Every structure is written in C-alpha cells, then in structure tokens.
Amino acid sequence: MQYRILGKTGFKISEISLGTWQVGGKWGEPFSHQNADEILNAAVDQGINFIDTADVYGDGESEKAVGRLVRSRKERVYVTTKCGRRLQPHNNEAYTPDVLRKFVEESLINIGIDTIDLIQLHCPPPEVYYRPEIFDEFNKLIAEGKIRKLGVSVEKVEEALKAIEYPNVDTVQIIFNLFRQRPKELFFEQAARKNIGIIVRVPLASGLLSGKYDAQTTFSTGDHRYFNRNGAAFDKGETFAGIDYQTGLEAVEKLKKEIPEIDPVMLALRWILMFKEVSCIIPGASRVGQVMINVRAGDMPPLEKDVMDKIENIYASMIKDQVHYLW
C-alpha cells in the first residue's frame, strides 16, 4: 500500500482507502454487521488506514461498525464521517449551527470515540456555502476537541471552489472518475494551491466502470442504481456518475476493446491515482473480495501515455457532453 498526505491535515493516509456507503447505504441489501466487520477488518489488514462513513449510512449502523473496528485494532485508523443529510427536508433553512453540532455529538456516540478525525458536511444545498456561521461552528467543535479537521463533500465543482474559500476547510470529497473528469481542471489547480486534501468518491461510477454490467443486468428496487437514475431521491450524479446507462455501457465496451490488457477496475482506479492532487480514493465494497481487488490498483505501474490518450478520447467523444458542464 502506498500513502499520500491528506492536504493540510497532515494525515498520512492510504491512497486506496474505503468508503462505507455500500456497507450501510442504498445498495439493495439489508445492513449486516458481520459483513461490515469482515470488510472493515480486511481493509485494515491490507494497509487501508482511512475509513469514510456517514450518519445516514444504515441509519447509524455503518458508524457503529467503524467504531467497533477502530476500538479493536492497534493500527492507527483515521475516521471520517459526514453530517447534514439527516435533515428533512434537506434544504438551506434546515441547516443551523445547533443541529449540526447535535449531529456531530451523535456520531461521536455511534462511533464510540472522543474525537472524530475529519467531519464533512454531506453535500449541503448550494446556499449553505454562503453562510459563514455554519463553518464557524466547526471551529468551536475543534476547540472543544470533538473533531480534528473539517471537510466538505460536494456535488459540483463550483461548490468545491466556494468551500475552499473558508480557511478551516481542509478537504473536499468529490466525484472524479473516467466518466467525470471536470474536477481535474480548475478545481485541482486551486486545491493544490491551497493544499486541500482531495478525497475521490464514486471512482467506478457505481460499478459501471467495472465492466461487469450489460443491458440485461438488473438491480433490486432498494438499490439506488434502480430508483435514482433520474435523480428521484438525490443528486443524479451520484448514480452511474450521471451518465445515461446505455451510453455508459457502450463507452465501457470501447474502453475494454481499446485497452484489453488492463482489467477495467484496475484501469479506473489507477487512472485516478495518476493525478498527484488526489489524496485518496474511497471505493466501496459489499464483500471482502472487492476490497482485495481495489487495493491491487495501488500496486500497478503508472499508465502509459497512449493509454491516457485513449481514455481522454473516449471521454471527449462519448461522455463529455452529458456530464462535463453539469457537475
């Protein structure tokens, strides 16, 4: 496992880390503590030391599983969770310093630790980024020892650029993959200038980039890949990275045809690691075998220029018009 520094936090974290939405989120399977424990322990066994969770994953059960892990292992495991998505309705008016403080304190209880390494605002509405009092509250929580660092999880590049204007924002979690390439432009440039840690989520476009799906693949009604393709429940860009499913399948087939020598999962993850601005990737895993596959990407040599060029050409010709200017 290779490690990178998470921006100005100074945390030395595994470049392949672990996201736990699949452990406790809307992927069509009921939450299983046994499965969660197996996945989390396998991740640490492989050198992963950064775990991303959220209070809404499994209605707090994911946080509890992460807490069991960190309390049972001797290794230093950095814990990041998120707050804000529990608000109903999830709108600007619902965001207040008091309610966010309450969410942080409840996450501390769920995880069973005294201090959260990194708390992230969980894709708040755009208006929240223009309210300094929201960000100021986290300075108080840092002073009280309840959190160490603050980050944001965003949907759009514009939100990321606004968030990093606040001096106490140390990290940004953003969707970045072969099918969502816009962040590598202005945002990466500005993040590097301000030493912002970049946490990449949805690296496989909800599994689309694994190369294992086709037109006959079905998803259960409880899986966001079934019910959120058009953004019915939350931002459309969280599901298949916002790509039309059929177009995505065609683009993946073209990738497999033009770059047959590299496994699609390995290709997708290694491509992200080609960008030095990225601190870590947080692919999810619904079983231990997926953890093992993901970590292998970090051991791959850098991609050759001709491979990078082929990826860029497929993105430009098949994908860019659908997503580049929306997120």
N, C-alpha and C positions, 0 to 999 in steps of 0.2 A: 504494500500500500504506500502510495505517495501522499505527502501532506503539503498543504498550502496555508498561508496566513489569511485569516478572515478580516481583511481590511484593517481598519484602525482599532478593532477589538484586540488584536494581538493574538487571538486564539489560533493555535496550530491545529488544523482540522484535516481529516481525511478528504482527499479530493473526490472520492466516491463515498458519499455518506448515505443516509437512509431517511426517506420520507415515510410517514406512517398513515397517510390517508387511506391507503389500501388495507392497512391493518384495522382501521376503525371507521372507514368512511363509506361513501355510497358506491360500492362496487358489487352490489348484488348478493353479498354473503353476510350472514349474521356475525357479530363480533365474537371471536373465540380467544379467550385468554391463553389457552395452551398454544394455539398457533402464533399469537402475538409474542409470547415468551420465546418460542423456538426461533422465530425470525429475528428478534432483537438480539438474542444471545449469539446466534450465528453471525450476525453483523459485527458484533464486537470481537468475536473470535477471528474474523477476517481483517481486523485492524480498523474498522469503522469506529470513529470516536465522536461523531456529531449526529444527533438524532433530532429530527424535526417532527413535532406533533402539533396538536391544536385542541382547544377545549371542546370543539364541536365534533371531533372525530370519535365516533362511537359514544357520543354524549358523555365524554369524560373518561371513557374506558381506555382509550389509547393513552392518555396521560398517565393513568394509573399503571398501565403496563410498562411504560417508560420508567416510571418511578421505581417499580419493582426491579427493573434491570439495573439502574444506576446504584441502587442501595445494595445490590447483591454482588456487584463486580468491584474488583480492586482497581481496574483501569480508570483513567480519567475520561469520562464521557461527558461531552458538552450537551446540554439540554436546551433546546429552543422550542417554545410553544407560541401560540398566537391567540389573540383576543379580539372580540368585536362582532364576530359572525353570529353569536347567540342572540343578538338584538333582533327583536321582532316588533315592528318592521325594521329591516336593516336600512336605515336612512340617516341622513346627516343629523336630524333633530334628536335621534336616539343616542347619539354619541355624546357623552358627558364625562368629565374627569372622574366623577364619583363612580359611575358604573364601570368604567374601565379599571379603576383601582379594585373594585369588587371582583371583577373577572380575574385579575392577577392574583389576588389573595385566594380565590377558589382554586386556581391552577396550582398554587403552592401546596394546598391541602391535597389535591388529587395526586400530585407527583410525590408528595411526602418529603420535600426538601425545603431548606431555609431560604435559598436564593436561586432564582432562575437565571441561567447564563445569558440568555437572549430572549426578550419578549418582542413579538412582532404584531403590529396592527394588521388585522387579517382582511386585506382587500377592502378597506373602507370606501365609502362613497367619495367621489372626487372633491366635494365641498369640504370634507374633513381636513384635507391637506392645506387648507387656507385658514385653519383655526389654531393659532399658536398655543392656546390654553390646553389643548389636547396633548401636544408634545411636551409642554412644560410639566404636566402631571408626572410624566415618566422620570423627569429629573428628581422629583421628590421621592419616587419609589427607589431610584438608585441610591439616593442619600440615606434612605431607610434600610438599605441592604436587602431589599426584596427582589431586585433584579440587578444584573450587572450591566447589560447593554440593551439598547433599543434598536429595532429594525422595523421595516415595513414589508409587507407582501402586497404586490401591486398587480393590477391587470394590464395597465397601459404604460408605455414608455413615458408619456407626459406626466403621469402620476409619480413615477420614479424620479424624474428630473425635479419635480416640485419637492418631493420628500427630502432629497439630499441637500436642499437649502437649509434645513434645520441642523444645527451643529451637533445635536445629540443623536441623530440618526446615523448609525454605524454600518448598517447592512440593508440590502434590498434583495428580496426574493422575487424572481421574475420568471416568466415562461420564456425559454430560449431553446430552440432545437432546430433540426434541419428544415422544419416547416415554419418556423417563427424566427426569422433572422434579423429583424429590425433592431433589437437591442444592441447588436454589435457595432452599431454606427454611433450616433451622438451620445447615447447613454453610457456605453462602455468608456468612451473618451472622458466624459465628465466624472464618472465613477472613479476612474483611475486617477484623475487629477485631485480628487478629494479623498482618495484612499478608502473608498467604500467597499465593503465586502459584498460580493455578488453570489447569491445562492440560487442555483438554477433548478426550477421545478418543471414537471411535465416534459422531461427530456425525451421520452419515447412517444409523445403525442398520444397519451392514453393507450399505449400499446400498439398503435397503428404502425409505428416505425420498427416494431419487432419483426415484421414481415410474415406474421403468422395468421393474419386475418384475410378473408376474402369476402365476396358478395354473399356467401351463404352463412357466414359467421353470425350467430345470434347472441344477444345479451339479455340477461334477465330484466324484468320490469323494475327491479330495485337498483339497477346499475345505471350510473349517470350517462354511460355511453348509449343507453337506450332512451332515457327520458329527457336528456338535456342537450341533444344535438342542435336544437334551435334556441337554446338559452332559456328554456321554460322555467328552470329552477334557479340558475345562477349564470354568471357570465359564460356565454357560448364558447369563448376562447379557452376555457378550462377543459373542454371536451374535444378530443382529437385536435387540440390546438386551434380550434375554429375552422378547420378545413372541412369542406364537403367530403363525406366519407368515400364516395366513389372516386372523386378526384384524388384523394389521398391514396387509395388502393393502387390507382394507376401510376402515381408517382413512385410509390414504394416498389412496384414491379420494375419500373425503369431503373431505379437505384440498384436493384438486385441483378438486373441484366448487365448494367454498365460496370458494376463493381462486384462481381461474383465472388471474388477472392476473400471478402471480409463479411463475417456474419453481420446481419443488419443491426442487431442490438449493439454489438461491439462498434460498428461504424457510427451509429448515432451518438453513443456516449463519448467515443474518442474524439469525434468532431468537436464536441463542446469543449473538451479539455485542450483543444488546440488554441484556445483563447486565454491568454495569460491573465486577463482581467477577471476571469471566473475563479472564485474561491473554492466552490464545491458544487457537486450535482447531488440532488436528493431523489433518485429514482425510488419508487415504491416497490414493495414486494408482497405478494399474497401467499408466498410459500418460500421455504428456505432455498430451494434450487434457484430461484430468481435472484436472491442475494448473491449466490456464488457466481452466477453469470455476470451480474453487474460489476462486481469487483474486478473481474478479469480485464475489463476495459482499461483500467488504470495501468496495467502491465504492458499494454500494446505500445509499439514504437509510434512516433508521430506519423500522421497521414502524409503521403506524398502529394506534391503539388498537383499532379494530374487528377488525383482522387478529389482533392478540394475543388478543383475546377469543374469536375463533373457534377459534384453536388451543387455548386453555385449555378450551373447552367440549368439543372433540373428545377431548382427553386425558382429561378428567374422565368423560365418558360411555362411552368405548370402551377406554381403555388403563389407566387408573389402578389399577383393581382387580387387574390382572395383575402389576404391577411395583412399584407405589409402596412397598409395605411389605416388599418382599423385598431391595431393594438400598439 
